[in-house]
Amino acid sequence: MNSEIVLLCGAAASIGFIHTALGPDHYLPFIMMGRARRWSMAKTAWITFLCGLGHVLSSVILGLVGVLVGIQVMKLEAFEAFRGSIAAWLLIGFGFAYFVWGIRRAILNRPHQHIHSHGDTGKHEHEHTHTSEHAHVHDEKKASVTPWILFTIFVFGPCEPLIPLLIYPAAEISALGTVLVAAVFSIVTIGTMLAIVSFSSWSVAFAKLGRLERYTHAIAGATICASGLAIQFLGL
């Protein structure tokens, strides 16, 4: 194997890991939505994998097409930046909308006291919520659209360093090397996403929020919105 391709593969692995670890949008949405929606670890990992696959493949395919057609790398970088801006605003919009829905849900699900009378046994009261008894059934029906929203956002989201730093340099050496470099970057990126999401989701599962538990959806939406804002305005 060409020594330059080996170096590029090493660079692809390093860049894939750093790019993913430093980008909160790569894992926070899955951690927070998994906690709020009470997804199983398997479901959270599967959704993370599919979104990660869409995320890297969109940039890989664009880069390979650019190489084959002969599009200048600067034009592709500009297009990737445009895609990144769209993805960030979609993340902001989705997070904010989910935050508002979560606040409304928390208000409707506010615990309150009910007094019951049982004849000779007298009266007693207990804490009651209107939505908690049926929340899981209805949430499962509504949750089906959430993974698709996340998938769409991640397909729009580009892997900014992939095309200029890896695909184009590899394409100057060999076609096979280009595919290999893209594969290494993709595997490391998705693997890092899965590792961070799985460990964090396992850790978060032990967190007891007490009275704040009914605000988990709102907290998830606010966190996702904040990660989108960080990408758009801080360049994370």
Number of C-alpha atoms within 10 A of each C-alpha: 6 10 8 13 21 14 12 24 22 15 17 27 21 15 19 24 20 14 19 20 16 11 16 18 26 26 25 21 23 27 27 23 25 22 21 19 17 15 18 13 17 10 12 22 21 13 20 27 17 17 25 25 18 21 24 25 18 16 25 23 13 15 26 19 12 18 19 10 9 9 12 12 17 11 11 18 18 11 14 22 16 14 17 22 19 17 23 24 17 21 28 24 17 20 26 21 15 21 23 15 15 22 18 14 17 19 12 14 17 15 17 11 11 11 9 11 10 8 7 6 7 8 10 11 11 10 10 14 13 12 15 14 9 9 12 14 10 10 12 13 9 10 14 10 10 13 17 14 14 20 20 15 23 27 21 21 28 28 23 17 16 23 26 16 15 21 27 18 17 23 19 11 13 13 14 12 22 24 15 19 25 27 18 18 26 25 18 19 27 23 18 21 25 22 13 17 24 20 12 16 24 15 11 14 13 8 10 9 10 7 9 10 13 21 20 20 25 23 21 26 29 22 22 29 25 19 24 28 20 17 20 18 10 9 9 14
